[in-house]
Structures are given as C-alpha cells and as structure tokens.
Amino acid sequence: MKVYKYTVLFILFFPILGMQAQLCNGTLGVPIFLETFGAGSGSGAALPAGFTNYNYIAAWPNDGEYTISSTSNPAPGNQSWQYSADHTGDPNGYMFVVNASYAPSEFYNRTVTGLCPNTTYVFSAWIANVNMYSVISFCPNDIPPKTYIYPNVKFKVKTSATALGDSINTGNIAPDNGNMVWHQFGFTFSTGSSQTSVILSMVNNNTGGCGNDLVIDDISFRACGPSTSLVAIPNKTIYCTADSVLLQSTIGSGYNNPVYQWQFSSDGGLTWQDLIGKTTKDLFLKPIVLSDAGQYRLVLAEN
C-alpha cells in the first residue's frame, strides 16, 4: 500500500469595539486591513488625502508635520531622536513618523466599510516614543525652560464624523533608556445591529513642544472571534491510503449561532475551495485517498 505525507494546516478565518496580546480574549481573524506603510529607499509617499490633518514633509518633521520613513530618525544630525527600523521587519520598511502639533488634534483617520453587524473587532497599532531618554533632562535647559511632553494617543472608533464612539487612551509613553521599543496599543469594540462601516481615528492628547514625538507602524483592524483549537485524530505525520482521520474543532463561547465551512487547498495555500457539504464543526475523512493530500482550514462565523 502506498504511503504518502498528509499535511493538515488549520487556519481560522472570521469574516467579519487591553493591551498587547490581551486585545482579543478569543481568536483573531485575518486582518481586514493592515497598514505597514510599505517599503523603499528614501522617504515614502504622503498618505492619501483625508488620512491625516498633519502636513507631509520628505525630511525630519517639525511640530504638526509627519513623514513616511525607513528610519525613526530621518535627520542624520538630530541627536535627540533614536534610530530604529520599522516594526514590520520589512527590508527598508517604512513607518509613520509624527511630530505632534502644538494643539492636541486628530492625526490619523480612516473609514472601513463592508463590515458585519453584531461582530467584535480589534483596532490596534504599534507605537514607540522616538525621543532619546536624555531629552527629558534637556527640556528644562531650553530657553525659556520647558517641561518634557510625553506622547499620549487616543484610539477612537466612530460611526460618523461627529459621533463620539468608543475610545481608549495609551497614557504617557515614556522614552526608552536604551534602544527604542515598540509597544502595541488598541481595544475591542462591537458593531451595531445594522452597522457595516466605522471610522478609525488616532488623536494626539498632549500638546506639542519639547518632546511628543512618536513613530507608528502596523495599524491593524481584525475580527475577534471565540477561542478555538483544532486537532487531527489520530495525530500523525504520515497517513496511508484507506486510513481515516478526524479533524476536530473545539469552539469557545462568543457566537450565539455559529456556522462552519471547511476549505481545501492543493497548492500550498495559494488558493482555497469550499468542500461542498462540509459545514459541520468537525471533518471526517474516511477512507483517505490520494486526492485528499493537501491543506485544510475551517471558516467560522456568526450566522
């Protein structure tokens, strides 16, 4: 009997208002959008119209300005900002470099459409204070003396341009006494019974001046579904033709009326096809045939 390797890849996809890994208490779906700002040499292009009220400059930004750069310090002679690569890890990856305006104001705004009602989502971003730690002590030596100002950002999700919506504040983000460190901030929220779009916003809470300089990368918007686990029974790396295998899922609380769809890929996950009629939480393959060799994933959603 011929023996062949049988790969089972489990990926949960959720078609869909904490910090760090606790942003979602269940399972995160694939990003609806992930803004990495791209990569390239020199400065990146300005953000699309309407994404920010700050002025773009292809150089080191002053108060109320931003740039898209592959380094956290676009000015080689600037000794008060740290040098660091982007958070994504792309070669020459760009990031959103912000020098906060003197007056607290919104500096990022994006509308997301095509959402599902009554669904929980996560809005998050990676942020770092770009100032050298020594800047805290430099500010009082300015003429006139100044007090160091920490970056402090409000994440907001609104249903319209004027709605208050849900929000969370990062609190003051201190400069790192050493290499610059990226921190993830964000929160979860739920869409209403007929809501299919939201406006994502980030607001500078503190005034500009000495300090309040930051970099942002990997702005993400993802669905947050129930906790999940999947296992193959029996769990082996080699299956023979005529064997049987059960792909068993365990779904936590969070959906009142979940629906399921198993999918199959024969090209390493490049494309996926629905398995017709396979709409239960578990998938039983009996007996295994050669055409079953490939990758499997479970699509899970609220009905």
C-alpha positions as CSV (number, residue, x, y, z in Angstrom):
1,M,0.0,0.0,0.0
2,K,1.4,3.4,-0.9
3,V,2.3,5.7,1.9
4,Y,2.3,9.5,1.5
5,K,2.7,12.6,3.6
6,Y,-0.6,14.2,4.5
7,T,-0.4,17.9,5.5
8,V,-3.2,19.4,7.6
9,L,-3.0,23.2,8.1
10,F,-5.5,24.7,10.4
11,I,-6.3,28.4,9.9
12,L,-9.3,30.1,11.5
13,F,-10.8,32.9,9.4
14,F,-13.5,35.1,10.8
15,P,-15.4,37.2,8.1
16,I,-16.2,39.8,9.9
17,L,-15.2,47.9,19.8
18,G,-6.4,45.8,26.7
19,M,-3.2,46.0,25.5
20,Q,-0.6,43.6,23.9
21,A,-1.8,40.0,23.4
22,Q,-4.9,40.6,25.6
23,L,-6.5,42.8,22.9
24,C,-8.7,39.8,22.0
25,N,-9.7,37.2,24.5
26,G,-10.6,34.7,21.8
27,T,-9.1,34.1,18.3
28,L,-8.0,36.9,16.0
29,G,-9.1,36.6,12.3
30,V,-7.0,37.6,9.4
31,P,-6.6,41.4,9.1
32,I,-9.4,43.2,7.3
33,F,-6.6,45.8,6.7
34,L,-3.0,46.0,7.9
35,E,-1.3,49.3,7.2
36,T,2.5,48.7,7.1
37,F,3.3,51.9,5.1
38,G,5.2,49.8,2.6
39,A,9.0,49.9,2.0
40,G,11.5,51.6,-0.2
41,S,14.6,53.8,-0.3
42,G,14.5,57.4,1.0
43,S,11.2,58.8,2.1
44,G,7.8,57.2,1.3
45,A,4.9,59.0,-0.4
46,A,2.4,61.1,1.5
47,L,-0.7,59.4,2.9
48,P,-3.8,59.6,0.8
49,A,-6.0,62.7,1.2
50,G,-8.1,62.6,4.3
51,F,-6.0,60.1,6.2
52,T,-4.3,62.9,8.3
53,N,-4.6,66.6,9.1
54,Y,-0.8,66.9,9.6
55,N,1.4,68.3,6.8
56,Y,3.7,65.9,4.9
57,I,7.4,66.6,4.5
58,A,10.0,64.3,3.0
59,A,12.5,65.2,5.7
60,W,12.7,65.5,9.5
61,P,9.2,66.7,10.6
62,N,8.6,69.8,12.8
63,D,5.6,70.2,15.1
64,G,2.4,69.4,13.2
65,E,4.2,67.5,10.5
66,Y,4.8,63.9,9.6
67,T,6.9,61.8,7.2
68,I,7.0,58.3,5.9
69,S,10.5,56.9,6.5
70,S,12.5,53.7,6.7
71,T,14.2,55.1,9.9
72,S,12.8,56.5,13.0
73,N,15.2,59.4,12.7
74,P,15.1,60.9,9.2
75,A,17.7,63.7,10.1
76,P,21.2,62.3,10.4
77,G,22.3,65.3,12.5
78,N,19.4,65.1,15.0
79,Q,20.9,63.8,18.3
80,S,17.6,63.8,20.2
81,W,15.8,61.1,18.3
82,Q,16.6,57.4,18.3
83,Y,17.5,55.4,15.2
84,S,15.4,52.2,14.6
85,A,14.0,50.1,11.8
86,D,10.2,49.7,11.3
87,H,8.2,47.3,13.4
88,T,7.1,45.1,10.5
89,G,10.6,43.9,9.7
90,D,10.5,44.7,6.0
91,P,13.8,45.5,4.3
92,N,13.8,49.3,4.2
93,G,10.3,49.2,5.7
94,Y,8.6,52.5,6.1
95,M,6.9,53.8,9.3
96,F,4.6,56.8,10.1
97,V,6.9,59.4,11.8
98,V,4.9,62.0,13.7
99,N,6.0,65.3,15.4
100,A,2.8,66.2,17.3
101,S,1.2,69.6,16.8
102,Y,1.2,72.3,19.5
103,A,-2.6,71.8,20.0
104,P,-4.0,68.3,20.7
105,S,-5.6,67.1,17.5
106,E,-6.5,64.1,15.3
107,F,-3.6,62.9,13.2
108,Y,-5.0,59.7,11.7
109,N,-8.4,59.0,10.2
110,R,-9.6,56.1,8.1
111,T,-13.0,54.7,7.1
112,V,-13.5,50.9,7.0
113,T,-16.5,49.5,5.1
114,G,-18.0,46.1,4.3
115,L,-18.2,45.0,8.0
116,C,-20.6,42.6,9.5
117,P,-23.2,43.8,12.1
118,N,-23.1,42.4,15.7
119,T,-19.5,41.5,15.4
120,T,-16.5,42.1,17.6
121,Y,-13.4,43.7,16.1
122,V,-9.9,44.8,17.3
123,F,-8.3,48.2,16.3
124,S,-4.6,48.3,17.2
125,A,-1.3,49.8,16.2
126,W,2.4,49.6,17.3
127,I,3.8,52.8,18.7
128,A,7.1,53.9,20.0
129,N,8.4,57.1,21.6
130,V,11.2,58.2,19.3
131,N,13.0,60.6,21.7
132,M,16.3,59.8,23.4
133,Y,15.8,59.2,27.1
134,S,18.2,62.2,27.7
135,V,15.7,64.6,26.2
136,I,13.7,64.5,29.5
137,S,16.6,66.4,31.2
138,F,17.4,68.6,28.1
139,C,14.0,70.3,28.0
140,P,14.4,72.2,31.3
141,N,17.7,73.6,29.9
142,D,15.9,75.2,26.9
143,I,15.5,79.0,26.8
144,P,12.9,79.5,28.1
145,P,12.9,76.3,30.2
146,K,10.4,73.7,29.1
147,T,8.8,70.6,30.6
148,Y,9.2,67.3,28.7
149,I,6.0,66.3,26.9
150,Y,5.2,62.6,26.5
151,P,3.3,61.1,23.5
152,N,-0.2,60.2,24.6
153,V,-2.6,58.9,22.0
154,K,-6.4,58.2,22.0
155,F,-7.7,55.4,19.8
156,K,-11.2,56.1,18.6
157,V,-13.9,54.2,16.6
158,K,-16.7,56.3,15.4
159,T,-19.9,55.6,13.4
160,S,-19.8,59.1,11.8
161,A,-17.5,62.1,11.6
162,T,-19.3,63.7,14.6
163,A,-20.1,60.7,16.7
164,L,-18.2,60.2,20.0
165,G,-17.8,56.4,19.6
166,D,-15.7,54.1,21.7
167,S,-12.1,55.0,22.7
168,I,-9.1,54.2,24.8
169,N,-6.0,56.2,25.8
170,T,-2.5,54.9,25.7
171,G,-1.4,57.1,28.6
172,N,2.0,58.7,28.5
173,I,4.5,56.7,26.5
174,A,8.0,57.1,28.1
175,P,11.2,57.2,26.0
176,D,13.3,54.1,26.4
177,N,16.6,54.2,28.3
178,G,18.4,52.3,25.6
179,N,17.2,51.0,22.2
180,M,13.8,52.2,21.1
181,V,11.0,49.7,21.9
182,W,7.7,49.2,20.0
183,H,4.5,48.8,22.1
184,Q,1.1,47.6,20.9
185,F,-2.0,49.6,21.9
186,G,-5.6,49.2,20.9
187,F,-9.0,47.9,22.0
188,T,-12.0,45.8,21.0
189,F,-15.5,47.0,20.1
190,S,-18.7,45.6,18.6
191,T,-20.7,46.8,15.6
192,G,-24.4,47.5,16.0
193,S,-27.3,45.5,14.6
194,S,-27.2,47.2,11.2
195,Q,-23.7,48.8,11.2
196,T,-21.4,47.9,8.3
197,S,-18.7,50.7,8.5
198,V,-16.7,52.6,11.1
199,I,-14.2,55.5,11.2
200,L,-10.9,54.7,12.9
201,S,-9.1,57.6,14.4
202,M,-6.0,58.4,16.4
203,V,-5.7,61.7,18.4
204,N,-2.7,63.4,20.0
205,N,-3.9,64.1,23.6
206,N,-0.9,66.2,24.7
207,T,0.4,69.5,23.3
208,G,3.5,69.7,21.1
209,G,6.8,71.3,22.0
210,C,9.8,69.7,23.7
211,G,9.0,66.0,23.2
212,N,5.8,64.4,22.0
213,D,7.5,62.7,19.0
214,L,6.5,59.2,18.0
215,V,6.5,56.5,15.3
216,I,3.6,54.3,14.3
217,D,3.5,51.1,12.3
218,D,1.3,48.1,11.5
219,I,-2.1,49.7,12.1
220,S,-4.5,46.7,12.1
221,F,-8.2,46.0,12.1
222,R,-9.2,42.4,12.7
223,A,-12.2,40.4,13.8
224,C,-12.1,38.9,17.3
225,G,-13.9,35.5,17.4
226,P,-14.3,32.8,20.1
227,S,-11.3,30.9,21.4
228,T,-10.6,27.9,19.2
229,S,-8.5,24.8,19.0
230,L,-8.1,22.1,16.3
231,V,-6.6,18.7,16.3
232,A,-6.2,15.7,13.9
233,I,-7.3,12.3,15.4
234,P,-5.2,10.2,15.2
235,N,-2.4,12.9,15.2
236,K,0.2,11.5,12.8
237,T,2.7,12.9,10.2
238,I,2.2,10.0,7.8
239,Y,-1.2,8.6,6.8
240,C,-1.8,5.6,4.5
241,T,-4.4,5.4,1.8
242,A,-7.6,3.8,3.3
243,D,-6.8,5.3,6.8
244,S,-9.3,7.5,8.5
245,V,-8.7,10.9,10.2
246,L,-11.0,13.2,12.2
247,L,-10.3,16.9,12.0
248,Q,-11.9,18.0,15.3
249,S,-12.5,21.6,16.4
250,T,-13.3,23.0,19.8
251,I,-15.0,26.4,19.8
252,G,-15.4,28.6,22.9
253,S,-18.2,30.9,23.7
254,G,-18.8,34.1,21.8
255,Y,-21.1,33.2,18.9
256,N,-24.8,32.5,19.5
257,N,-25.4,30.7,16.2
258,P,-22.1,29.7,14.6
259,V,-21.8,28.4,11.1
260,Y,-18.9,26.4,9.6
261,Q,-17.3,25.8,6.2
262,W,-14.3,23.6,5.7
263,Q,-12.0,24.5,2.8
264,F,-9.2,22.7,0.9
265,S,-6.0,23.8,-0.8
266,S,-3.9,21.7,-3.1
267,D,-1.4,24.4,-4.0
268,G,0.2,25.1,-0.6
269,G,-2.4,27.6,0.5
270,L,-2.3,29.9,-2.5
271,T,-6.0,29.2,-3.4
272,W,-8.8,27.6,-1.4
273,Q,-12.0,25.9,-2.4
274,D,-15.1,25.2,-0.3
275,L,-15.6,21.5,0.4
276,I,-19.2,21.1,-0.7
277,G,-21.5,19.9,2.1
278,K,-18.7,20.0,4.8
279,T,-20.4,22.6,7.0
280,T,-20.1,20.9,10.5
281,K,-17.6,21.8,13.2
282,D,-15.6,18.6,12.6
283,L,-14.4,17.0,9.3
284,F,-14.2,13.2,8.9
285,L,-12.1,11.8,6.1
286,K,-12.8,8.1,5.6
287,P,-11.2,6.4,3.8
288,I,-8.3,8.7,2.8
289,V,-7.4,8.7,-0.9
290,L,-4.5,10.3,-2.7
291,S,-6.6,13.3,-3.8
292,D,-7.2,14.2,-0.1
293,A,-3.5,15.2,0.3
294,G,-3.3,18.9,0.9
295,Q,-4.1,21.6,3.4
296,Y,-7.4,22.2,5.3
297,R,-8.8,25.2,7.1
298,L,-12.1,25.9,8.9
299,V,-14.0,29.1,8.2
300,L,-16.1,30.1,11.3
301,A,-18.6,32.9,11.6
302,E,-21.7,34.1,13.4
303,N,-24.8,33.2,11.3
